[in-house]
Each structure stands twice: as structure tokens, then as C-alpha cells.
């Protein structure tokens, strides 16, 4: 019984870590996208 609970707990922790990792990756992608958009705007301004 305790062993089962322990295994479930470990699985839950792994799942949480995975979710955090995914969120972190999404956040990084979002930041990169924003930087890219800013860069494009800058280039547009410079060509005018």
C-alpha cells in the first residue's frame, strides 16, 4: 500500500516537472517570437 502511494507520488512529481518544463519552453518560444517581431519592425523602420 505504501509502495503504491510512493509510486503514485513519484509519477505525480514527474508529471509536474514535465508540465513546468513545457511551460518554460513555451515562454522561451514566446519571448523569441516577440524579439523576432521587434526585429522585423526595426527593419521596416530602417527601410523607410
C-alpha positions in Angstrom: 0.0 0.0 0.0 2.7 2.5 1.0 4.7 1.4 -2.0 1.8 2.1 -4.4 1.3 5.5 -2.8 5.0 6.3 -3.2 5.0 5.3 -6.9 1.9 7.4 -7.5 3.6 10.4 -5.8 6.7 9.9 -7.9 4.6 9.8 -11.1 2.8 13.0 -10.0 6.1 14.8 -9.4 7.4 13.7 -12.8 4.3 15.0 -14.4 4.5 18.3 -12.6 8.2 18.7 -13.7 7.2 17.9 -17.3 4.4 20.5 -17.2 6.8 23.1 -15.8 9.3 22.3 -18.5 6.7 22.6 -21.2 5.6 26.0 -19.8 9.2 27.1 -19.7 9.7 26.1 -23.3 6.5 27.9 -24.4 7.6 31.0 -22.5 11.0 30.9 -24.2 9.4 30.5 -27.6 7.0 33.4 -26.9 10.0 35.6 -26.0 11.9 34.6 -29.1 8.8 35.3 -31.2 8.4 38.8 -29.6 12.1 39.5 -30.3 11.7 38.5 -33.9 8.6 40.7 -34.3 10.5 43.7 -32.8 13.4 43.0 -35.1 11.1 42.9 -38.2 9.6 46.2 -37.1 13.0 47.7 -36.7 14.0 46.6 -40.2 10.8 48.0 -41.6 11.5 51.4 -40.0 15.1 51.4 -41.3 14.0 50.8 -44.9 11.6 53.7 -44.9 
